[in-house]
Amino acid sequence: MKENSREKDKALDKRQQYPVTSPQPSYYSPDEEVHLRDYLQVLIRRKWVVITFLVVVVTTVIIGTFMMSPQYKATVTIKIDKENPNILAFKDVVGVERVEEDYYQTQYKILKSRNLAKRVIRSQRLNTNPEFVPAEKKKEDKPDNNPLLKQDNPLEDDGISSDLIDSFLARMDVDPVPKSRLVNVSFISHDPELSASIANAIGDAYIGFNLESKVEATYQARIWLEKQLEDMKAKVEQSEEKLNKYAERNKIIFLKEKEGESDSENIIMKKLSELSTNLTVVTADRIGKEALYRETLSADPESSSIVINNSLIMSLKKEFALLESEYNEQLKIYKPDYPKMVKLREHIDQIKKKIDHEMEKVISSIKADYEVAVQREKRLDAEVESLKKEALNLNQRAIQYQILKREVDTTKELYNGLLQRLKEAGVSATLTASNIQILDRAEFPQKPFKPRKSLNIILSMIIGILGGIGMAFFIEYFDNTIKTPEDIEKKIYLPSLGLIPHYTDNKNIHALEYITHSDGQSPISESYRSIKTFLLLSAGGSPPRVIMVTSAERDEGKTTISTNTAIALIRSNVKVVIIDADMRRPRLHRIFGLDNDIGLSTFLSGNVELGDGMIKVSEIPNLDIIVAGHTPPNPAELLSSYRFRDLIQDLYSRYNFIVIDTPPTLGISDPLIVSQHADGVILVVRCGKTPKEAVQETRRLLDNVNAKILGVILNSVNLSDIRFGHYYNYYRYYYKSYYSNEKK
């Protein structure tokens, strides 16, 4: 008996040798770039959001478009030529610059003005039109026949309310034609004939308003010009009288004018200008010669630029240098008192004297030039000062005369200009020509302007698609659930053991709990076989034998995965037992139709032993079941007892694999206790339901108790929503072809 117990302990110790640990390395780098396929995958996964948004938008727009009353738009084209009124524009006095852009913007504002709108409303009698004034409002606004109760409304002008004007302007559109002097004025109405009539009335009213403005401006300008002309005539007479008195008092008999100046004044100023120019030249010459003279007065005259640049001195110095060189060469052969050397020395001294004599001549010449320049400058300066006094004296006598003369000329010029403008104003008053004309009158619109059904539908489809895509990415951004194997490996950092496709047969949902046995050809069964293969090959020939299955939250399919994983394992001709350790909400006895009176809780509480019918044989060969039993008040304490460890040891020697179904990990300590007796833990996550934070917290709890997490099974996956879901369709094609050939 002791030897058997030692073999069990030794077998349990072998579980520690399995290279299955947590965390597993991720297959995806955290720095992996987002590919366009990832965005496409989001749209595929959220396709119903896009479709629903598109259908809602298109349906709403179609209903709204067909319920709208048709609106007709008529357009009149008006040509506006630029006009520069010159009634008071005196170009030689003041220049009034009119910016073309400001002029046309002003005309556009006039077209949209309330004054022009009132004119059109009166001419077309729109204040009685049911489209603009509904019958209910006309009845409410009907004035009382009692004159004592009648009150004037300051907001109404001849029965035209402010609301009516606002409604009229809202239907009106002024659209300038770019790079032209044309403007399109449009009006929208439910009646096509009325829209054309009002558009033409706007053009006519605008031309009439322009003509009235011109006549009124001309009339006001003529009155002002007549008054100004009388005042200007009196000023001319007064200025001429002042000029004559001043000439008589100062004895100015004749003053010949040439461009406003006298001949004598011109001669003096011309002579003064010439002398000033000469003085400038002489001064510059004196400054240059003074600089040369100062340079010669320096300690070394030979270094002066005028001496250095003298060609005669330069040639003498060159000859002197050659003779000196020759003399020094001859000293190597002859003595200084040798006749030839004496003669050469005399020649050198003569050259030296010539150089000194020439330098003295140059310096004397520079000094003489400087003194002459100084005298010339003083003489010209005295003449300039004399002419300045004479010119000032002449200007003093003529300046007042010129002032009075200019005043007379200016006053006469203004008088003549006003007289000419007065005549022009008289002629303008008789003209009715306008710089505005209607180029194209509004025509009867054949088609409604709004609603544009085709355009609305196309735009609704575009907006629906774009909005649906935006909504899909918006929902995807806030969706923190696990949806793909990439989410498991990138966000949870655990390997993915496999995918369980979503089961679509809602009428026979119980068949999913052991579909691996009932329908071995289904893709779901193949998924479980792939999971079995991963478990068998996970440790190089020594797979984990005690496997715990848990989840983060409830209703994630852990019991179904436990059952089908166990069924997939028995396909390898091994014995498997399933333990229902979820004593709080047991389900295995319902799946296999077993009695739940004797089970794990009764064994752990010491009421029964392992051989007392606790292990139940299922209808599936090599698959035994240990149900949970009645729900105890303390499941965690029972699982922590030594009897649970003894149970695992005993089953370890009897079965090849032990699958333990446990409750969800979050909020319940049972899975953490059971994980200490398991070779590996399988974590079940429901696709699109389990939050990422819940799975991360579950992993943290299992890591804290050193549980060996084998990986994650992603349950209830819609294969069309994942990137490589089309590979799972290969199984259907493969098995369909295989079994059809087998039947043949």
CORWO-V430283 format. One line per field, one symbol per residue. ss: DSSP state (h for helix, s for strand, l for the rest). phi: phi as a letter, one per 20 degrees, with the letter a starting at -180 (. if undefined). burial: b if it has 24 or more other ideal C-beta (glycine too) atoms within 12 Angstrom, else e. A space follows every 10 residues. Layout:
ss->???
phi->???
burial->???
//
This chain:
ss->lhhhhhhhhh hhhhhhhlll llllllllll lllllhhhhh hhhhhlhhhh hhhhhhhhhh hhhhhhhlll ssssssssss llllllllll lllllllllh hhhhhhhhhh hllhhhhhhh hhhhlhhhll llllhhhhhh llllllllll llllllslls lhhhhhhhhh hsssssllll lssssssssl lhhhhhhhhh hhhhhhhhhh hhhhhhhhhh hhhhhhhhhh hhhhhhhhhh hhhhhhhhhl lllllllsll slhhhhhhhh hhhhhhhhhh hhhhhhhhhh hhhhhhllll hhhlhhhhll hhhhhhhhhh hhhhhhhhhh llllllllhh hhhhhhhhhh hhhhhhhhhh hhhhhhhhhh hhhhhhhhhh hhhhhhhhhh hhhhhhhhhh hhhhhhhhhh hhhhhhhhhh hhhhhhhhll lllllsssss llllllllls llhhhhhhhh hhhhhhhhhh hhhhhhhhll slllhhhhhh hhlllsssss sllllhhhhh hhhhhhhhll llhhhhhhhh hhhhhhllll lllllsssss sllllllhhh hhhhhhhhhh lllllsssss lllllllhhh hhlllllllh hhhhllllll lllllsslll llssssllll llllhhhhhl lhhhhhhhhh hhhhllssss sllllllllh hhhhhhhlls ssssssllll shhhhhhhhh hhhhllllss ssssssslhh hlllhhhlhh hhhhhhhhhh hhhl
phi->.fffffffff ffffffeffd bceefeedff efffefffff fffffdffff ffffffffff ffffffefff ddcdcddddd efcdfdfced fedbdeedff ffffffffff feffffffff fffelffdef fecgffffff efffffffef cfefedclmd efffffffff eecdcfeflb ddbeddcdbf dfffffffff ffffffffff ffffffffff ffffffffff ffffffffff fffffffffe leebcfdbln ceffffffff ffffffffff ffffffffff ffffffeffc ffefffffef ffffffffff ffffffffff ffddefefgf ffffffffff fffgffffff ffffffffff ffffffffff ffffffffff fffffffdff ffffffffff ffffffffff fffffffffe ecfcedbeec ffdffecffc eeffffffff ffffffffff fffffffeed eeccgfffee ddmcfefrdd ffeeeffcff fffbffeecf efffffffff ffffffdfcm ncffeddddb bfcfmdnfff ffffffffff felceccdde eefecfcgff femdfdfdaf ffffenecdf eenfedeefe gmcdcdffnf fefcfffffe ffffffffff ffeecfccdd edffffnceg ffffffddfa ddddcefmce ffffffffff ffffdmfeef qcdeeleeff edfdffffff ffffffffff ffff
burial->eeeeeeebee bbeebeebeb bbbbeeeeee eeeeeeeeee bbbbbbbebb eebbeebbee beeebeeeee bbbbbbbbbb eebeeebbee eeeeeeeeee eeebeebbeb bbbbebbbbb beebebbebe bbbeeeeeee eeeeeeeeee eeeeeeeeeb beebbebbbe bbbbebeeee ebbbbbbbbe bbebbbbbbb bbbbbbbebb bebbeeebee bbeebeebbe ebeeebeebe eebeebeeee ebeeeeeeee ebeebeebee ebeebeeebe ebeeebeebe ebbebbeeee bbebebbeeb eebeebbeeb eebeeebeee eeeeeeeeee eeebbeebee beeebeebbe ebbeebbebb eebeeebeeb eeebeebeee beebeeebee bbebbeebee beebbebbee bbeebeebee eeebebebee ebeebeeebe beeeebbeeb eeebbebbbe bbbebbeeee bbbbbbbbbb bbbbbbbbbb bbbeeeeeee ebbbbbbeee ebbbbbbbbb bbebbbebee eebbbbbbbb bbbbebbbbb bbbbbbbbbb beebbbbbbb bbbbebbbbe bbebebebbb bbbbbeeeeb eeebbbebeb ebbbbbbbbb ebeebbebbe eebbbebbbb bbbbbbbbbb bbbbbbebbb bbbbbbbbbb bbbbbbbbbb bbebbbebbb bbbebebbbb bbbbbbbbbe bbbebeebee beeeeeeeee eeee
//
